[in-house]
């Protein structure tokens, strides 16, 4: 379980698998501790958006469509997993404060 913290927003908890996938997309090494500096956040947001778009194209969906709740039996999409993390990054960037985990 990962707990992402920022002074700009509430803590964000993610299971290990989805958290490590998101960290990999933004170029961060998954591990027990880490930090995302404000200077890296715009690039991280863009990388996540590109990965979400690619994931939706691979699924045959429309990248411009907003992901809703999955129907019964459907997997949670990358868009749904990444959305809270992107919001945390946006708020943290706006407040010029880092996002940390494990500290």
C-alpha positions in Angstrom: 0.0 0.0 0.0 1.3 3.4 -0.9 0.3 6.6 0.9 1.0 9.8 -1.2 1.1 13.0 0.9 1.2 16.7 -0.1 0.5 19.8 1.9 -1.8 20.9 -1.0 -4.4 18.0 -0.6 -5.6 15.1 1.3 -3.5 11.9 1.5 -4.0 9.5 -1.4 -3.8 5.8 -0.7 -3.2 3.3 -3.5 -2.7 -0.4 -3.7 0.9 -1.4 -4.6 0.2 -2.6 -8.2 -1.6 0.5 -9.5 0.7 2.8 -7.6 3.8 1.2 -9.0 2.4 1.3 -12.5 1.7 5.0 -12.2 5.1 5.7 -10.7 6.7 3.8 -13.6 4.7 5.9 -16.1 6.0 9.1 -14.7 9.6 7.8 -14.5 9.8 7.4 -10.7 11.4 4.3 -9.2 8.8 2.4 -7.1 10.0 1.9 -3.6 9.4 2.5 0.1 10.2 6.2 -0.2 10.1 8.9 -2.8 9.4 12.4 -3.8 7.9 14.2 -6.8 9.2 17.8 -6.9 6.9 20.6 -8.4 9.4 21.1 -11.2 8.7 17.5 -12.4 4.9 17.6 -12.0 3.8 19.1 -15.4 5.9 16.4 -17.2 4.4 13.7 -14.9 0.8 14.9 -15.7 1.5 14.9 -19.4 3.1 11.4 -19.2 0.0 10.1 -17.4 -2.4 11.6 -19.9 -0.4 10.1 -22.8 -0.5 6.7 -21.1 -4.2 7.0 -20.4 -4.9 7.9 -24.1 -2.8 5.0 -25.3 -4.5 2.6 -22.9 -7.9 3.7 -24.1 -6.9 3.4 -27.8 -5.6 -0.2 -27.0 -9.0 -1.0 -25.4 -10.8 0.4 -28.5 -12.2 3.4 -26.5 -12.3 7.1 -27.2 -9.4 8.8 -25.4 -11.5 12.0 -25.2 -14.3 10.2 -23.3 -14.5 10.5 -19.5 -14.2 7.2 -17.6 -17.2 6.5 -15.4 -17.7 3.7 -12.9 -16.9 0.3 -14.4 -19.8 -1.9 -15.2 -20.1 -5.1 -13.2 -17.2 -7.4 -14.1 -15.2 -4.8 -15.9 -11.6 -4.0 -14.9 -10.8 -0.5 -13.6 -9.2 1.5 -16.3 -5.9 3.4 -16.1 -7.9 6.7 -16.4 -9.9 5.8 -13.3 -6.7 4.8 -11.4 -4.7 7.8 -12.5 -7.4 10.5 -12.1 -6.9 11.0 -8.3 -3.2 11.0 -8.7 -3.3 13.6 -11.5 -5.6 15.8 -9.3 -3.0 15.5 -6.4 -0.2 16.5 -8.8 -2.2 19.5 -10.2 -3.0 20.8 -6.7 0.5 20.3 -5.5 2.0 22.0 -8.6 -0.4 24.9 -8.0 0.7 25.1 -4.4 4.4 24.6 -5.3 4.7 21.7 -2.8 6.2 18.2 -3.4 4.3 14.9 -3.3 6.0 12.3 -1.1 5.5 8.8 0.0 7.0 6.6 2.7 8.4 9.5 4.8 
